[in-house]
Amino acid sequence: MLARRNFIGEDEIKRMPVNMLVDTGSVYMCINESIQERLDLPVLEQRKGHLANGHIVEYNVVGPIEVRFKNRRCSVDAMVLPGDSEPLLGAIPLEDMDVLVHPYRKN
């Protein structure tokens, strides 16, 4: 996005393949501190997140990040989880890319 707007050069784009857990219970995309550091993503703001156990925690939000999956793409900001937490792809980026989740059912 920044390169298309001529804020940075094409050679300054940082890319990284990441396997993420698709989590329709999460609204946002969540990355860990390792990914943030490797991509050198700036902190844009802090936002409160509700954990599954009911706790409310404040996280840094970084971006912009362009997410690509198959022939789809979207630009999002991401909450930064501590340490090497598993990255999550939440409902907003999934919807933005028109990706549907079909639950696997064992017969």
N, C-alpha and C positions, 0 to 999 in steps of 0.2 A: 504494500500500500504506500509506504513512504517513498519507495523507488519510483512508483508510477506518478507520484506527485512531485518528483524531482527534489525531495528533501535529502535523499541519500543516493549514492551511486549503486548500480547493479552489483558491483563487486563487494559492496558492504552488507548485502543481504546475508543473514545467517540462517542456515537450514539445519533441520535435525529430524530424522524419523523417530517417532515416539509411538509405542503401543499404549493405548489408553483403555481404561475400563469404561464402557458405556454405562452411564448411570442416569436413568430417567427420573430418579428421585432427587437428583441434583439439578439445579437450574443452570449453574454456571460451569464453565470449563475451569478445572483446577489443575495446576501444575505443581511441581515441587521446587525446592530451592536450588537443586542441582540444575534443573532445566532453565530456571530463571538466570542463574549465573552463566551457564554455557551460551545462552542466547543474548545475554547482556540486556535484559528487558528493563526499562525504567519503571519505577513505582509511580503510578498515576494517582492513587488514593488508597484509603483504607476502608474496608467494608465489613460489616458483621455477617457471620455465617452461622447458621443453625446446624449443629451436629445431630447425628442420629440419636445420641443419648440425651438430647434436650439442652445441652450446653450451648451458649452463645459465645463465639470467639471472634475476635477482630483479626482480619487477614489483610495483607498488602494485595493490591490489585495492580497488575502489570499489563503492558500491551503497547501497541497493537500486535496481534498474532494472526497470521493467515493460516487457517487450518485447511488441509486438503485431504479428501477421502475419495478414492476412485475418480470420477469425473466431476466431483463437487468441491466447492470451496466456500469459505466464509471468513470474515475478519471479526475477531473477538478480543476482549480483554479476559484475563484469567486471574483467579485468586491463587495465591501462593501458599501451598501447604508446607508444613515444616519438614526439614530433613529430606529423606528419600521416600516420602509418602507416594502411594500409587496415584498417578495422574488420572483425572476423571474427565470424561466428555459428557457434559450435561445436556439438558433439554433445549436450551436456547441455541447452541451451535448445531445440534441435531436438526432442529426445526428449520433453522436458517439454510441448511444444506438439503432440506427435504429428504432426510434419512429416516426411515421407519424402522422400529425395533419389533421383530416378531419373536415372542417368547418361544423357547424350545419346550416342547411337551413330550415326555416319555410315555409311550403307550404300554 
